[in-house]
């Protein structure tokens, strides 16, 4: 399975998390979120306040990713089932066709 290279961050959640942050703190938070979700680690030390907000936002991202993976698994299973049903239907209508 391909590695997921995106994540969802809702504006209301993000704006609430960065309320009263300085621009450099917002930048650190965004870069840290991108690095952890793309590379699996953050390349620099976060201040305590930014780390606290980072952990809260990352927890939400992790939950959203888990939902995404579950939905993707279910859709693949449905697609596979439909494909198998179509294949069986085709072979029953045309018994001389080879089975895939």
FENQUI-V651010 format. One record per backbone hydrogen bond with DSSP energy under -0.5 kcal/mol. NH is the residue of the N-H (numbers start at 1). CO is the residue of the C=O. E is the energy in kcal/mol with one decimal. If there is no record, write none. Layout:
NH/CO/E
NH/CO/E
This chain:
14/10/-2.4
15/11/-3.1
16/12/-1.9
17/13/-1.8
18/14/-1.9
19/16/-0.7
21/18/-2.4
25/22/-0.6
26/22/-2.1
27/23/-2.6
28/24/-2.2
29/25/-2.3
30/26/-2.6
31/27/-2.7
32/28/-2.5
33/29/-2.4
34/30/-2.4
35/31/-2.8
36/32/-2.6
37/33/-1.9
38/34/-1.7
39/35/-3.0
40/35/-1.3
41/35/-0.8
51/47/-3.0
52/48/-2.2
53/49/-2.0
54/50/-2.9
55/51/-2.6
56/52/-1.7
57/53/-2.6
58/54/-3.1
59/55/-1.9
60/56/-1.5
61/57/-2.4
62/58/-2.8
63/59/-2.0
64/60/-2.4
65/61/-2.7
66/62/-2.1
67/63/-2.1
68/64/-2.3
69/65/-2.6
70/66/-2.2
71/67/-2.5
72/68/-2.7
73/69/-2.3
74/70/-2.3
75/71/-2.5
76/72/-2.2
77/73/-2.1
78/74/-2.4
79/75/-2.7
80/76/-2.5
81/77/-2.4
82/78/-2.5
83/79/-2.4
84/80/-2.3
85/81/-2.2
86/82/-2.5
87/83/-2.2
88/84/-2.3
89/85/-2.4
90/86/-2.5
91/87/-2.3
92/88/-1.9
93/89/-1.7
94/90/-2.1
97/94/-1.8
